[in-house]
Amino acid sequence: MFYKLQNWRSVTGGLFHYSSMLALGVGAFATGQWWTLGIAGTFMAGAFGYSLKANKDVLENDLVEHPRAHKYSPNLQGIVDKLFDRSGLDVDKTAVYDFKVTPEAREKAGPIRELLGDMLGKVADTPNAAAFNMGKPVIMISEPLLELLDDAEEEAVLAHEFAHAVAKHQHVAVPHKILSGVIKVSNNLAVLGQLISSGALAIGTSIGAVGLLNKAVSKWHPKGHLLDDANEDSMSELYQRKKLKQQVSLASTGLGVGIVSAFNPLYLTIFGAAKAMNVTANFLEKSFSRNKEYQADNGAVVLGASPLAMITALRKMEAIQKRSIADAWGNEERPKQGVLSKITKEAFATHPAVPKRISRLVGLAKAQGYSSEEIDRAVNGYIDVPDTVNIPARHIFGMAKSFVGADMLAPLAFQVTNAMSLSGNRNKVSEIAMPVAA
């Protein structure tokens, strides 16, 4: 039986994540009331419905189709035809798309379509692939990725995306994402309700104290000037600003919650429970996304892709990411990532860390009978990473600035932006800029 939702990993993983999220829903009801869940549910259903319609419209109708014999991949169409045949996806023609929007679509674009087109345009500049299947299967791969990979690696990456499409992972992910959103919005409304019930004096005192704290930091802290957004910054300044803002935010939150709780002791309980549930919901979203990535790697092998080719493809994309970020930093000294920071980043990432994916792919390769020498060559051998393939520095700097800190940039391989709000993490535009379900 082909890799579908009936696959036991998908079923067991889905049951765990959905049952855990439903348990959080019970907690959100206990923290708030029916009205908070009602408003949250209405809001999330409307937001996702609107987002889904916009995504379907653009992704199913407006993308540029790759030529059958691409300049970077003369065998592209043969690979795609083979994967369509093996996967059994039912489409009128076996097309594969770039992330670029057609000029005709650009001309008729409204505000939302223009926004999606701009975000997809950034993705098109990066080595990336993705899948969308909310009715019509759409498989996407960027030109930089076609230039980077050889035929076997290209087949492995595309097979990964076909596995996402065949398993209809977005059909599973979207309700989970909506449920998570309902929980978080409901919890936030519950906190807001408690804040309002604390009275004008509590609210005014809290706001005033937090405002004074921020002014004091801005004036007296050695790096207080970084709190004022500048038009241009170095990567080092962006990193320092993010760290300072995190510290100020933590202190401001503690001060504000402490003051309000002095007027209304129940506020601290509701606030703490809401934040704990929201963090847990966010973790479950990301964990579920990582679960589906492992499944798609398995599915790629079921579709006939080489696990060793997937390993070298991942290594190449990781090398591009590291080189591009190093180039963006230039001669500036990069901060070292602490153990706790690394653990936290991996726990809230949409995709597993590349070494973890490689470890599982090694297991698949052994099961298929590949020799130790072949596996070692794929994991540790030389890989050709051409100088012409990079993540544009403007994207790295722009995303680092947008999210106030270069260490927000996470592993690139197969990551997706939730620009289209469908696959889960808005992990900072794929932690660089990518869409849908990669």
N, C-alpha and C positions, 0 to 999 in steps of 0.2 A: 504494500500500500504506500502511495506517495506521501510525502511530508505535508500533512494538512493539520487542521485544528485538532483532529483526533489523535495526533501524535501525543504520546503520553507526557512528554516534557511540557508541551503546551498546556495540556489539560491540568496537570498537577501544579504547574507554575501559576496558571491562571486562577485555579481554585484558591491557592494560598493568598495571592495578591488581592483577589476580589473579597474573600472572606475577611482578610485583615482590614481592607478598606471599609467594608460594611461594619465591622466592629468599631472603627473610628467614627462612622456615621452615628452609631448608637451613642458614642461619647459626645459627639457634637450636639445631639438632641438633648442629652443630659446637661450640657453646658449652656445651651441656648434654649430656644423654645420652637414651637411649630412655625411661628412666623419667620424666624431666622432661616430655618431650612426651606420654607416656602419661597422667600425672596431669593435665597441663594440658588435654589433649583430653577426658578424662572429665569434668573439672570444667566446662569451657565448654559441652560438649554438654548436660550436666544442667541447668546454669543457664539456657541459652537455651531448652531444651525446657520447663522450668517457666515461664519468663517468657512464652513464646509461648502456652502454654495459658491462662495468666491473662489475657493481653491479648485473645486471641480471645474468651474468655468474656465479658469486660466490653464490649469494643468492638463485638462483633457482636450482643450481646443486651441490653445494659443502658443504652444511650444514649437520651436524649430526642430524639424526632423533631420537627423543625421543622414548624410548621403550613404548609399549602399556600400560604396567603396570610399572610405574616409582617408584623407591624406595621411593621418597618423595611424590608421588601422585599416589596411586594405581588406582584411578578412572580417571586418566588423559584422557585416550582414550575415555572413555564414555562421558566425558564433551566435548571433541573435536568433536566427532561424532555428538553429539546433536547440537552443534553450526554450523557445516557444513550443517546439514540437515535444520536447521531453516534459515540459511543465504542464502541458495541456491547457494553457491559458487560451480562452476563447476570445479572439479579437479578429477584426476584419482584415488587418494586414499586420505583418510582423515588423513594426516600426520601433526604432529606439530614438530617444530625443536628447537634445542638448537642454540646458537649463535656460537658454535664451528665449525670450518672447519674440514672436514674429513682428516685423515692422507694421503689418496691417493691424495687429492687435494693439500695438503701441498707439496707433493713430486714433483708435476708438476707445482708448483706455479712460476710465473714470478714475477717481481718487484711489479706490481700493485696488483696482487692477493695476494702476500705475505703481502703487506701493509694492505689490507682489512682484511686478516686473522688475523693479529696481533691486529687490532682495534676491530674486533669481539671477539677475545679472551679476551680482557679486559672487554668487555660488558658481556661476559659469567660469569665473576667473580662477577657481581653485580646483585642485585634484579631488573630485567628488563623484559619487554615484548615489542614486536614490530610487525609491519605488513609490508609486501612489496607486492604490486600488480601492476606490470607493464606488465602484461600478464599472468603469473602464480601466483596465490595467495600463499603467503608464510607467515605462522604464526609462530612467534618465542617467546619462553619464556625461561628464564634462570633457571638453577637448584636452585640457591639461592632463587629465587622468588617462585619456587615450594615448597621449604622447608618452606618458610615464611608463605604462605597462606593456609587457609583451603579450602575445596572443593567449597563452595559458593563464597568465595573471588576469587579463581582461575577462576571460571566460569565468574565472573564479569570482571576481567582483560582481559581474553581471548575474551569475548564478545565485549569489547571495541576495541580490535585489529581487530576482525572480522568486526565490523562496519566500521572501517577505510578501510578495504579491499573491502567490498561490495560497499561502497560509492565511491571507487576509488579516494580517497582523493589525492593521489600522481599525478593522471592525472590532477587534478585541480591545485595542488600546483606547479608542475614543470614549466608550462608556466608562472605562476605568478613570480616564482623565476627567471626564465630567463629574463623576462621583467625588474625586479628589477635590475638584474645584468647589463643588457644593459644600463639602466639609469645611474647606478653608474660608470661604466667604461667610458661611454660617457662623463659624467661630469668631471671625472678625466682627460680625454684627453683634454677637453676644458680648464681646468686649466693649464695643461702642455703646451698647445699651447700658452696661454697668457704669461706664464712664459718665454718660449723661445723667444717670440716677445718682451719681455722687454729688451733683450740684455745681452751680456756677462758681462758687468759691474754690472748690477743689480743682476744677478745670482751669480757672484763671491762674491760680497759684502755680499749678504744674506747668502751664504754658510759659508763664513768666520766668520761672526758675530754669527751664530748659533753654529759653532764649538767652538768659544771662550767661549760662554755661557756654553756649556756642560762641557768644561774643567774647567771653574771656579767653577761650581757646584760640580764637581767631586773632586776638590782640596780643596775648602773652605767650602762647606756645611758640617755640623756635621755628616751627614749620607751619604756623597758623595761616600764613598766606596761601597755602595750598588748598585751603577750604574754599577759596574764591576761584571758581572755574576760569581758567585762562583760555585764550583762543588756541595757543600752541603750547605743547609741553613735550618734554622728552619722555621716553619710556620709564626712566628712573623716577621722574617727577610724578608720572601717572601712578606708579606703584606706591610711592610714598603717600600720595594723596588718598589712595584707596585705604591704606593702612590707617591713616589718621582719621578718615571718615568712619571707618569701622570702630575705632576706639571711642570717638565722640558719640557715635550712635549708641554704642553699648552703655556709655556713661549717662547719656541723655535718657535712654529708656529706663535705666535703673532709677534715676532721679525722679522722672515723671511718675513711674509706677509707685515708687515709695511715697510720694506726696499724696497721690490720689488714694492710695490704700490707707493712709492715716485718716482720711475722711470716711472711707468706705472699705473696711477690711475684706469684704467679699470680693472686691475688685482684684486683689492679688491672686486669689484662688482661681477666679475665672480667667484672668490673664495668663497665668502659668499653665493651666490646663489647655487653653486654646493654643498657645504657642507650641506646647509639647505635641499636641495632636497634629498641628499644621506641619511641623518638622517631620513627624512620622509619616504623614500623608505624602509629603514631598519625597521622602526616602523610598516609600513603596512605589511611587510613580517611576522613579529612576531605576529601582531594582527590577521592576516589571519590564522596562525597556531593555535593560541589559539581558534579562532572561530571553527576550525575543531575538536579540542579536546572536546569542549562542545558538538558538534554534536555527536561525537563518544560515549560520556557518555550517551547521549539520546538514541543512537542506541543500546548500550549495554542493556538498559532496554527493548527496543523493542524486542530484541532477547531473552528476558526472564530472564535476570540477575537481581539480587536483588540490588536496589540502596543502601540499607544499607550495603550489602557486599562490594560494591565498596567503600563506605565511610571508612569502617574498613581497607580495603586493602590500601587505600591512607594513612590512619593514620599510618599503620605499616611501609610503605615505607618511610614516612617522619621521623618516629622515628629512623629507621635504618640510614638514612642520617645524622640526628642530632647527633646520638651517634657516628657514624664513624668519623665525622668531629671533634667532641669533643675529641675523642681518638687521632686523628692525631695532635691536638694542644697540648695535654698532659697538663702539668702544666703551660703552657704559658698563659698569659692573652689575651683573644680575644677582639679585638676592637668592640665597639658597632656600629651598623649600624644606620646611620642617616635617618631621614624621607625622604629627597630628594633622597638619595641613594636607599632606598627601593622602592620608586615610580619609579625611573628610571629603576631599575633592573626588576621590574614586567612589565613595559611598553615594554621592549625589550627581554622578555623571550618567548620561544616557547610555553610554557604550562602555563595555568592559575595557580595562587597560589593555594595550596591545600585548604585553607579555602574557597576560592571562588567556587571551584569545589564542595566542600562538601555542601555549601549553595544551589547550584542548585540541587544537588542530594537529599537534604532534600525536596525541592519542588516536585521532582518526587515521592519521597516516600509518601508524603502526598496525592498526586493525586492518588496513588495506594491504599490508605486506611490504611497504616501502622499507628499504634497508636503513640501518643506522647511519651509514655514510651519506645517503641521499637526504635524510632528515637533518643531519648536522650541517650539510651544505646549505639547505634552505634556511635554517635557523641562524647560522653563524657565518655563512660564506659571503663572498663579495656580491653586492647588488649595484646595478648601474643606475645612478640617479643623475640624469642630465641637468646641466646648469640652466637650461632654458625653462625648466618647470619649477615654479616657485609660487608661494602665496604672495600676492602683491603687498608691498609694505604698507600701502594706504589702507588696505583692509585690516591688517594687523593693528596698525596704529589707531584706526577708526574704531575698531571693536574694543581695543584696550581703553581708549578714551571714553567710549560709551559706557563701559562697565567699570570705569575708574580703577584700573589696575591691571597690569600685564599678566599677573599670575592668575587672572580669570581665564586665560587661554589654556584649554585642556587638550588632550590628545585628539588628533584630527580624524583619524581613519574612520570612514563611514559614519561620521557624526552628522546629525541633521539639525538644522535650525528649527525651532518651532515657529518660524516665521509664519508658516501656514497653520500653526496651532493644532496639528493633528497628532504628531507622534509623541508629545509629552514634554520633554525638557526644552525650555527656551535656552538651553545651555549656551547662552550668549552667542546666538547665531552660530550654532554648531561649534560653539567655542571658536568660531571664526566666521562662519556664514554659510549655512547649508540648509536645505529644506526637506521636509516631509518624512520619509521613513527609510533611512539608509542602512 
